[in-house]
Amino acid sequence: MSSKNTTTTTTSRGALVVTEVPQGALTTKQAAAYIAMAAGTLENKRLAGEGPRWGRHGRKGGIYYRVVDLDAYLAANLVEA
C-alpha cells in the first residue's frame, strides 16, 4: 500500500497527470469536503490568498492541506452569535 494520496487530472491536451500529496494530508477535493466547501471555491480562495494554509508536494506536485490547518481555518472563521 502506498503511503501517499494520489489524484489524477487530465490536461487540456488530454495528458493524464498523476499528483501525490504527503501521507496524512488531504487533496483539494478531500479538504473541501472536510470543511463543507465546494472544491472550486477552495481553489479560488487559495488563489486569492484567503483560504486555509496549503502546501505543494515538490515543485510541480499536487496541492495539499493538513487537517490541523483546516481546523485552524474553521476556528478562525467562526461567527459569534
C-alpha positions as CSV (number, residue, x, y, z in Angstrom):
1,M,0.0,0.0,0.0
2,S,1.3,3.5,-0.9
3,S,2.0,6.0,1.8
4,K,0.7,8.9,-0.3
5,N,-2.7,10.0,-1.6
6,T,-2.8,10.3,-5.4
7,T,-5.1,12.3,-7.6
8,T,-5.4,12.2,-11.4
9,T,-6.3,15.0,-13.7
10,T,-6.3,15.5,-17.5
11,T,-4.7,18.4,-19.2
12,S,-6.4,20.4,-22.0
13,R,-4.3,18.3,-24.4
14,G,-5.5,15.1,-23.0
15,A,-2.4,14.1,-21.0
16,L,-3.0,12.3,-17.7
17,V,-1.3,13.9,-14.7
18,V,-0.9,12.0,-11.5
19,T,0.0,14.1,-8.5
20,E,0.8,12.9,-5.0
21,V,0.3,14.5,-1.6
22,P,2.2,13.6,1.6
23,Q,0.8,11.0,4.0
24,G,-1.8,12.4,6.3
25,A,-2.6,15.4,4.1
26,L,-5.7,15.9,2.0
27,T,-6.2,16.8,-1.6
28,T,-8.2,19.9,-2.6
29,K,-11.3,17.8,-3.1
30,Q,-10.9,16.0,0.2
31,A,-10.1,19.2,2.1
32,A,-13.2,20.9,0.5
33,A,-15.4,18.1,1.7
34,Y,-13.8,18.3,5.2
35,I,-14.7,22.0,5.6
36,A,-18.0,21.7,3.7
37,M,-17.0,23.9,0.8
38,A,-17.0,23.4,-2.9
39,A,-13.6,22.4,-4.3
40,G,-13.8,25.3,-6.8
41,T,-14.4,27.8,-4.0
42,L,-11.5,26.4,-2.0
43,E,-9.3,26.7,-5.1
44,N,-10.4,30.3,-5.7
45,K,-9.8,31.2,-2.0
46,R,-6.3,29.7,-2.3
47,L,-5.5,31.7,-5.4
48,A,-6.8,34.9,-3.7
49,G,-4.7,34.1,-0.5
50,E,-7.9,33.9,1.6
51,G,-8.3,30.2,2.4
52,P,-6.6,27.8,4.7
53,R,-2.8,27.2,4.7
54,W,-1.8,24.8,2.0
55,G,1.4,23.2,0.6
56,R,2.7,21.8,-2.6
57,H,4.5,18.4,-2.8
58,G,7.6,19.2,-4.8
59,R,7.9,21.9,-7.4
60,K,5.1,20.7,-9.7
61,G,3.4,18.4,-7.2
62,G,-0.1,18.4,-6.0
63,I,-1.6,20.9,-3.7
64,Y,-2.4,19.5,-0.2
65,Y,-3.9,20.7,3.0
66,R,-3.1,19.5,6.5
67,V,-6.1,18.8,8.8
68,V,-4.6,20.9,11.5
69,D,-4.6,23.9,9.2
70,L,-8.2,23.2,8.1
71,D,-9.3,23.1,11.7
72,A,-7.5,26.4,12.4
73,Y,-9.2,28.0,9.4
74,L,-12.6,26.8,10.6
75,A,-11.9,28.1,14.1
76,A,-10.7,31.5,12.8
77,N,-13.9,31.9,10.8
78,L,-16.5,31.2,13.4
79,V,-19.2,33.7,13.8
80,E,-20.2,34.6,17.3
81,A,-24.0,34.7,17.8
